[in-house]
Amino acid sequence: MLRLASLIILLCAAPLSAAQLTVDYQFKDLRGQTTSNLAHLHGKPVAMMFFEPECPWCIKQAKVLKKLHQECEQQLHPVALGINGDNVRLKRALFRLNFPFEAYRPPSNLVQDMGGIPATPILLLLDENGVLIKGYRGYTAMGELKAQLCPTA
């Protein structure tokens, strides 16, 4: 009985599947006025980074993602997801991140379905098939990310 209860708790606490992240939710582009799902990301590895204004670790993580994008043989696709700020503050934070890739405001129901974002940066790594490889809370070093997303590089 204890095993069954543990399994039910584990399944309920499991992270969202990648398909739900890239298809079932609508994201608002932080650099424009468009809203879309992220289905166009299928076919390449993706690193989704949740960031917020006034997060120095997010700036460091963005630098690692930019470098990883340059070094990875497969075409890695970083994506920034801004939380805990209005559009003006998130756009300023995005400018400080110096993040030349796609950036969105995630829908509130996604953050709610994930159980909230306790701290930033949060990274979700998806393989080229959109399957969630791993999630990280806090700054993650280049070596760890490279091993997960581009092991042949």
Solvent accessible surface area in square Angstrom, and as a share of the most:
residue,aa,sasa,rsa
1,M,195,0.87
2,L,145,0.72
3,R,214,0.78
4,L,96,0.48
5,A,43,0.34
6,S,60,0.39
7,L,92,0.46
8,I,92,0.47
9,I,121,0.62
10,L,119,0.59
11,L,118,0.59
12,C,108,0.65
13,A,78,0.61
14,A,54,0.42
15,P,96,0.60
16,L,29,0.15
17,S,56,0.36
18,A,4,0.03
19,A,58,0.45
20,Q,71,0.31
21,L,2,0.01
22,T,2,0.01
23,V,69,0.40
24,D,95,0.49
25,Y,15,0.06
26,Q,95,0.42
27,F,0,0.00
28,K,64,0.27
29,D,36,0.19
30,L,3,0.01
31,R,125,0.45
32,G,26,0.25
33,Q,146,0.65
34,T,92,0.53
35,T,77,0.45
36,S,46,0.30
37,N,47,0.24
38,L,0,0.00
39,A,41,0.31
40,H,101,0.45
41,L,2,0.01
42,H,78,0.35
43,G,60,0.58
44,K,61,0.26
45,P,5,0.03
46,V,3,0.02
47,A,0,0.00
48,M,0,0.00
49,M,0,0.00
50,F,0,0.00
51,F,0,0.00
52,E,41,0.19
53,P,11,0.07
54,E,131,0.59
55,C,16,0.09
56,P,84,0.53
57,W,127,0.45
58,C,1,0.00
59,I,52,0.26
60,K,93,0.40
61,Q,0,0.00
62,A,0,0.00
63,K,122,0.52
64,V,17,0.09
65,L,0,0.00
66,K,39,0.17
67,K,107,0.45
68,L,0,0.00
69,H,48,0.21
70,Q,146,0.65
71,E,70,0.31
72,C,11,0.06
73,E,131,0.59
74,Q,74,0.33
75,Q,105,0.47
76,L,0,0.00
77,H,35,0.16
78,P,0,0.00
79,V,0,0.00
80,A,0,0.00
81,L,0,0.00
82,G,0,0.00
83,I,12,0.06
84,N,97,0.50
85,G,16,0.16
86,D,82,0.42
87,N,56,0.29
88,V,85,0.49
89,R,102,0.37
90,L,0,0.00
91,K,86,0.36
92,R,141,0.51
93,A,5,0.04
94,L,8,0.04
95,F,172,0.72
96,R,106,0.39
97,L,5,0.03
98,N,102,0.52
99,F,5,0.02
100,P,94,0.59
101,F,33,0.14
102,E,43,0.19
103,A,1,0.01
104,Y,15,0.06
105,R,68,0.25
106,P,8,0.05
107,P,27,0.17
108,S,95,0.61
109,N,77,0.40
110,L,0,0.00
111,V,33,0.19
112,Q,142,0.63
113,D,82,0.42
114,M,55,0.24
115,G,71,0.68
116,G,28,0.27
117,I,25,0.13
118,P,90,0.57
119,A,36,0.28
120,T,17,0.10
121,P,1,0.00
122,I,17,0.09
123,L,0,0.00
124,L,15,0.07
125,L,0,0.00
126,L,1,0.00
127,D,33,0.17
128,E,71,0.32
129,N,107,0.55
130,G,7,0.07
131,V,88,0.50
132,L,39,0.19
133,I,66,0.33
134,K,86,0.36
135,G,42,0.41
136,Y,32,0.12
137,R,160,0.58
138,G,22,0.22
139,Y,92,0.35
140,T,9,0.05
141,A,54,0.42
142,M,36,0.16
143,G,51,0.49
144,E,66,0.30
145,L,0,0.00
146,K,52,0.22
147,A,64,0.50
148,Q,58,0.26
149,L,5,0.02
150,C,1,0.01
151,P,94,0.59
152,T,100,0.58
153,A,58,0.45
